[in-house]
Amino acid sequence: MNFEQTYEMMKSKLGRILPDFEIKYKAELAVQINQLKNEKNAIILGHNYMEPALYHSIPDLVGDSLELSRRAAQTDKDIIIFCGVRFMAETAKILNPSKTVLLPAQKAGCSLAESISANDVRNLKKKFPGVPVVTYINTYADVKAESDICCTSGNAAAVVKSLKSQTVIFIPDEYLAKNVAAETGKHIIFPSRKPRAKKDTVLDYQIIGWTGRCEVHEKFTVEDIENIRKQFPEVLILAHPECSPEVVQASDFSGSTSAMVRYVENSRAASYLLLTECSMGDNIAASYPDKEMLRLCSVRCPHMNEITLEETLQSLLKIRYVIDVPEEIRIRARQPLERMLAIS
C-alpha cells in the first residue's frame, strides 16, 4: 500500500485512539517498513501487547506467544522481525535457526525471564530429582534448555496434565503456577521462598513453584476490581493468568491474550475491561469498534514499550540487534518447545 492507502487504513482503525497528526507520522514509517520488508524477504511478527500504531500496520501475523512460536517455526522468509521481547525472539531462533532473527530493541527484557537462571533450575532438579520441569515460555533459552517441556499461559494446565506425573516443577511465574494448581487441584510449594515455620517444609506438594512475577500483572488488585464494578456494574472483566489467584477469581474470565481476544469477539457485554498490558485494550477496541472497551488501564510494560515503529525501521535498515543462541543451548531448548507445540 502507498502512503494514502496506509493512512486511510490506519485512520479507520485508530481514529478514536490516536490524534490525526500521529497517525500520519506513523503511516509514513509503516510504508517504509513494509517496503523494506518485501525487499528483504522478511516477516514481521507482532505480539498482542504492541502499541496500536505498530500492531495495526506492519505485522504479517499478530497473536500470543504460542501462535507466534508456531509461525516462527513454519516461515520460509529469510528474516524474522519479532516485535515482542527478547525471550520471544530467542524462541523464534531456537525453532528456525537458519533464519536471521531481529529484535527491534537493544534489550527488551522481561521481569519474569530475569527472575530465574539456568543454575536455579539445575539446583531445583538436584533438590527434587526425577521431577519433570515445566517452564513458562517467558524465559530465556538457557532456562528452557534445562526443562522437559514449555508452556504458555493458554496451555499451562494442559501441559501439566499431559505429563501424568504426580509432581511437577513449574517455573518461574508464581501466580500462573498458583492458578494452574487451582485448576488442576494440586498442592503447591515454593522452595525459593524461606519457610516461615517448620511445618511448611513437610507440606504435601504436587507443584513446585518459583517466585517470579510479571511487573505488569502483579499490579492489579481485587480492590481495583471492586472499585471498577461500583462505577460500571455491567462491565465484563478479563484477567490474564499472570494476575494473582485472587484477581483471577474476582474476574469474569481468565485466559491468554488470544483467548481474551476471542472471548470479547464472541460475547456480548455492555463494556469490557482487560487486566493486562494496557495497549491490548486499545488494539481490541480498534479491531472491534462495536465493543465498548473501558480505557481505565494505565499499566504499560516498559519492555514491550521499547519496540516502536522507529526502532523496527532501523532494525530492518541496518539488520541490527540480531538474536543468536549458542548451538548447544539451542538444541536442548528446542526439545521442550517442540513438545509444547505437539500437544497444543
N, C-alpha and C positions, 0 to 999 in steps of 0.2 A: 504493500500500500504506500502511496505517496503521503506527503505531509497533510494535505487537506482530508484525505480519507482517514488517516490515523487520528487526526484531531477530532473529526466528527464522531468517530467510533468511541474515542475516549471521553468526549464531552457527553455523549448519550449515556454512558455508564457512570461517569464521575461528576457530572454537573452539579449534583446535590451535595457532593462531598468536598470538592476542591474548587478554588476560585479559577476563573477562566484563564487568567494570565499564567497560572501554574500549569494548567492543562496544556496550553500552547507550548510552554517551555519543555515540559515532559514529552510531548508529542514529537518535538524536534529530535530529542535524544533517542526516543523509541525508533524513529525512522532510520537513524544512523545505525543503531544496534541491529535492527532487523536486516538491513542491507549487508552489514558485515557478517552476520550470522549465516546468510546464504552464500556469501563469497568464500567463507572459510569452512563450509560444510559442518556447521556447529548446531547443537541442540541446546535449548535453554530450559532447564527445569526450575520451576518456581514453587517454593513451599507456600502453604496457606497463610503464613504469617508475613509475607512480603507486603510492603507498602502498596496501597491501591493503584497508584500510577504505574508501578512496575508490574504488579500482578495482572493487570488488565491490558497490558500492551505487548510484552515481549516473550513470555514463556510459550514453549510449544506444548508443555504439559504442566498443570498445577495439581497439587494434592498434598497428602500427608507423607510421612517418611516411608510407609510401606509401598504406596503407589509409585513414588518417585524411585525407590530402590528397584522395583520391577522394571521400570522404564530404563533406568541406567544400565541394567544388565542386558537389555534387549537392543539398545540403539546401535545402528551401524554408522552413525555420524563420526567424524574424526575428532571432534571436540565436544566435550560435555561442560557446559557452564552451569554450575549449581548455585542458584540463588536461594541459599539457605545458610546454614552454619557449617563449621569445619567438619564435624563428625559425619554430616550428610555427604559432603564432597568426598571424604575418605571412603565412605561406603560405596559410592559410585566407582571409585578407582579400584577398590577390592573386587568388585563384581565384573568390571570391564577394564582390565589392566592395560590393554593395547591402546586405549583412548587417552588423549590429553584431557585432564580434568582441571578446570579452572574454578577457583573461588574468588568472587569479585570483592574481596576484602583481605587485608593482610592477616587478620586474626579471626574474627567472627567466632568466638569461642562459645562456651556453654557451661553454666554453673553446675549442671548435672554431670556432664562429661568430666569436668575438672574435680569432682568430688571423690573420685576413686582412681587408683592407679593399678597397673598390671601386678605390681608387687602386693597390693592389698588383696587382689583376687587370689594370688598364689598362697598368701597366708591363710585366707579363708578355706582354701582347699586342703591345706595341711591340718587345719583345726577340725574340719568336717570331711574326712577322706571318703571318697566314693560318692559324695553327694553331687548330683548334676547342677551345673551353673547356668541359670537363665539370665541373660544380660540384655537390658533395655538397649534399644538401638541408639539412644542418646549417650553414647560412649565412644571413646577413641579406639583406633584399630588395635592397639596393643592389649587393651582390656578385652575386646571381642576375641582376640587370639587365645585368651585363657579360658574361653567359655565353651559350653556344649551346644547352646542354641541361643539365638537372639529373639527378641520380640519387639513389638511396637505397643503403643497404648491401646490400639484397636484389637490386637490378638493376644495380649498378655495372658489372660485366663486360659485361652485355648491352648497356648504353648505349654503352660504349666500342666494342664490336664493331659496333654499329649505324651508327656514323659512317663506317666503311670508310675511315678515314684512317690513313696510316702513322704519324702523330704526333698526340698529343693533349696538351693541358694538363689535368691532373686536380688539383683543389683542393677543400678545403685539408688533408684528413686524410692525414698521412704514411703511417700504417700501412695504411689502406684502399687507398691508391694502390699500395703495395708488394704487397699481397695481390692486387689486380687485375692488376698487372704479372705476378705469378707465374702467375695463372690464364690470362692471355691470351698469355703467352710474350713479353712486351715488355720492352725495357730501360728503365730509369728513371733520371732525374737530378733533382737538387733545386737549382735556381739560387738559391733563398732561403738556401742554406747556402754559406758560403765554401768554395771548393775547397781541398783540402788539398795538392794537387800539380797541376802544370800539365797532366798527362795527364787529370785529372778534367774539364777544360774541353773536351776534344775527344772525350769518350766518346760512342760511338754511343748514341743515345737514341730512344725511341718514346713514352715517357710523361714529361711534365714535371710534377713533383710540387711540393708545398709542405710545410712542416714543422710544420703544425698537428697537435695531438694532443688526444684526449679525456682529460681529467684522471682519469676513472674507469678506462678500459680500458688506459691505459698503465701502470697499477699492477700488472697481472697479469704473472707471470713464468713461465718454464719451470721454475724451481726450485719454485714453488708447485705446479705440476702434478706434478712428481716426488714431492714430499712427500705430496700427496694420494693418489697411486697406491700409495705404500708403505703407507698406512693403510687404503685402500679399493681393493684391486686390481681389483675388478669394476665400479668406477664408470665411467659414460659421461660424458665431459667435452665440453661445448659452449662454443665461444668465439665472441664477436662479431667481425666483420671489422675493427673498430676496434682490436683487440688486435694486438700485434706479429706479424709473419710467423712468428717462432719459436714463439710461443704457439699460433697457429693451427695450425701444422704438428704440434705436440705434442698437440693435442686430437683428439677423435674426430669432431667435426663443427663446421663454422663456417657461420653464416648470420645473417640479420637476426633481430630479436626474434620476429617472427611465424613465421619459418622454424624457430626454436628451439622455439616452442610446438608447431608441427605435428610436429616430429621427436620430441619427448617423447610426444605423444599417440599417435603411430603406431609407436613402438618399445617393446621390452621389455628392460629392463636392471635389474640388481639395485638400482642407485641412479644418480642424475643429479647433476651439478654444473654450474651455469651460470657462465661467466666473463663477467659483465656486471653491470649495476646490480643490487644485491642484492635490491631489492624484487620484481624479476621472478620470482626463485625462489620467493618466498612466494606470489606470485599464481598461479603454475603449481601449487604444492602445494595451494592452496585449490581450484583448478579441477579438479584430478585427484588426489583423495585416495588413489587406489590406487598412485600413483607415489611412490617414495621420493626426496625431494629432500634432498641434503646441504646443511645450512644453515651452510656454512663461510665464506660471503662476508660481508665487513664493509665493502664499498666502496659507499657511498651517494652518489649525485650530489647535491651541495649545492644545485644549481639546481632539479632536479626536486623536491627536498625542500621548496622554498618553496610548492609547490602543495598545499594542505590542504583538508579539508572546511570548516574555519572560514573560510579565505580565499575559497573558492568561494561560500559562503553570502553573505558580504559583497559579493562581486563582483556577484551577482545582485540583492541588495537595493538596492545603490547604483549599479548599472550602472557599475562603476569598472574602471579600467585598460583603457580602450578602445584597441584597436590600430588605428592609422592608417598607411597607406603613401602617400606622395606619388604622385599620379596618374601623373606622367611615369615614375617608377621602377616603379610597379605594372604599367603596360602593358608595359614592357620585360622585367620579371621574369616576367610571365605566360607569355610565349612559350617560354622554356626549360622551365618547369614543364609546360606542355601537351604539349611534345614528349616529355618523360619519360613522362607518363601515356599518350600514344598508343602507345608501344612496350612498355608494361608489361602 
